[in-house]
Amino acid sequence: MCRHLAFLGPPQPLGSLLVTPEHSLFHQSWAPRMQRHGTVNADGFGVGWYADGDPVPARYRRTGPIWGDQSFADLARVVRAGAVLAAVRDATEAGADGEAAAAPFASGPWLFSHNGAVTGWPGSLAPLVRDLPPEELLSMAARCDSALVWALLLHRLRRGDEAGQALTDTVLEVARAAPDSRLNLLLTDGTTITATAWGDTLWYLAESGRRTVVASEPYDDDPRWREVPDRTLLAADRTDVTLTPLKEPAA
């Protein structure tokens, strides 16, 4: 269910990250190598990036497959960025939310993506909605499982929780309410990347002081890619990557 990628490093064309590599996110939209659930990611795509001096990211999202969008091909060729989050989507359920349901979701400096699915959706997460202020619930742009997971995470970020703690608490809360959910979450503010491996593949490539890439699967065969163990929180910037084991939630 979906493939995603986050990048921090020297500014480069979006295409050099998302299109050009042999096993790029573009290629993963129809031929992922490591996807455990689903086979084709053609239910939408999106990319968010940060311009120098502007903490609020730009986004480009569409409902169809990435390979069918010629406007994106042009954009990816000329737009350069040093911080990027992108995703290709295999929808949990068919819906009418269009590009609003395509990652990355955004608020302020944050970009977010969810690779996975919530079991028992939507009923399983109904009890968690009670903890959201009505204005936050009503402002949700989409009605899919990923959008609600984003609302739960964003609520924690808005009240001042640190990114790693907010991601951890959100994953454990959702996993407790909906056991066996797949909750690979990816979050960036343009200076850090925070992610969880929970039920699907996650990899990272780190060149200290140069670039850090976190992705569902490697986009090339560079031997420096490292797999993140399942049930793990990843926190990274341009120089360091830290892995912290996550425990199953108490019943």
Buried (B, 14 or more C-beta within 10 A) or exposed (E): BBBBBBBBBEBBBBBBBBBBBEBBBBBBBBEBEBBEBBEBBBBBBBBBBBBEEEEEBEBBBBBEBBBEBEEBBEBBEEBBBBBBBBBBBBBBEEBEBEBBBBBBBBBEBBBBBBBBBBBBBBEBBEEBBEEBEEEBBEEBBBBBBBBBBBBBBBBBBBEEBEBBEBBBBBBBBBBBBBEEBBBBBBBBBBEBBBBBBBBBBBBBBBEEEEBBBBBBBBBEEEEEBBBBEBBBBBBBBBEEBEBEEBEEEEE
